[in-house]
Amino acid sequence: MILRLYRASIWHPDAIPPDEWKYRNLKRVWLPIYDLIAIFAGIQAVLFGSTILDRLFHPELVDLLGITMATIATVCLAGVAFPSLWRVEIIGKVLLVGLVAGYITSILLFSQRPEPNLFVVGMLTFGLPLAFFRLNLLGEEMKERRPEEEASARE
């Protein structure tokens, strides 16, 4: 069972074709770390809250957002770890970007301070380009798979 999981994972030596070798560290290291950080952030929101969100929303909503973030990031991590789950990863990354964008929007729109906390907005926005880059890569891979899937369907 463990060997089957390893063979299906991104860490198996045959998981990345030679023409994509330049992306191996992105896929095997940086994307999993990105998702692990998002899981960690969601857990921290549940355990300790969020100073900004706690001022804007009821603590139970902040907990729900933390659980949602940790869950979505876990889905993203599963998609990164197991390339056959690429569709799941796309859905997860879109939801994760939406959740972070919602957090940013909440800070900008509902902040009770005269000026919103632009440092936090910047820190949140700072992480989005990697998610967008990954979605772009998945879209390109999806386009490459389409002719192969159509050929398989004709057989």
N, C-alpha and C positions, 0 to 999 in steps of 0.2 A: 504493500500500500504506500509506504513512504517513498519507495523507489519510483513508483508510478507518478506520485506527486512531483518528485524531483524532475523526472523526465518531462513533465508537462509545464514546468516552471521556467521562468526567464533565466534562471541560474544554470540550467542545463547547458553544456557546451554546444549543443546543436540548436539551441533556441533562437539564436540570432544568425541570420544568413550572412555570408561573407561580405556582401555588398552593403550591409547595414552595420558592419563592425565598428564604425566610428561612433555609433550611438550606444555601444554596449554599456558604458558607464552610466549614461543617462538612464537607460532602461533597468540596469541591475543595481544601481546605487542611488542616484539622485532622485528619481521619481518615487521609489519606495520610501526614501527619507522624507520627501515632501509630504507623502500621505501619512507617514508615521507622526510627523509634526502636527498635521491637521487632526489626527486622532487624539494626540496628546492635548492639543488646544481644546478640543471638545470635552475631554474628560476634566480638564482644569476648570472649564466653565461650569460644569456640574458640581464639582467639589468645592470651588471657591467663588464662583460667580464672576461677573465682569463689572468692574467699577462703573464703566460708562453705561453698559446695558442695564445694570441694576438701578441706575438713576432714571432710566427711560421706561423700563418695563417691569412687570411683576416678576419676582424671583422664579416662580414656577415656569414662566415663559423662557427665562434665561436658561433654566435647566433643560427645558425641551429643546431649545436651540443647540445647547451643548451636546445633548444626546443625538440630535439630528446630525450635527457636524461629525461626531465620532462615527456614527453609523455610515454616513455617506463616504467619509474618508476610508473606512474599512472596505467598502465596496470598491472604491478606487484602487486601494492597495491590492485587492484580489484580482482586479483587472490588469494591473501592472505585473503582478507576480505570475499570472497565468495568461499568456498571450491569447489563448483560445477564448478568453472572456472579454475580448476587446469591445464588444458591444456594451457590456455591463460597465466597462470603464468609461466609455463615452457618456453614458447616462449619468454615472457618478460624477465625472468631472464637470459636466454641465450643471448639475445640481450644486456641486461644491462652489463653482464660480458664482452661481446665483445666490447662494447663501452668503458668501463673502460680500458680494455686491449689495445684498440687502442690508448687511451689517454696516457697510460704508454709507449707504443711503440713509439708514436710521440715524447714524451719527450726524450726518450733514443736515437732515431735515428736522430732527426732533431734539437736537441739543438745546439745553436750556441756558447755555452760556452765550454771551454776546457773539463769540466767534466759536465755531466748531473746533474740536480737537483735531487739527489738520495733521499733527504728527502721527496720531493713531490711524487716521485715514491713509496717510502715506505709507505707513508700515503694512497696513492691510493690502493696499494696492500693489505694493512691492512684490508680493507673492503671486499675483495673478498672471504675469507673463509666462511663467513656467507652465501653468495649467493651460493657457491658450496655445502655447507652443506644442504641448502634448496633444491637445485636441486637433491641431493642425496636422501633426504627424499621423494621428489615427485616421484623419480624413484622407490623407494621401495613401495610407496603407489600404483603406477601404476602396479607394479608386483602383488600386492595383489588384485587389482581390476580385473585383467585379467581373472582369473577363474570365478569370479562372472559375468562378462560381457559375457563370453562364455556360461555360464549356462543360462543366460537370453536370449541370442540369439537363443538357442536351443528350448526354450519354445514357 
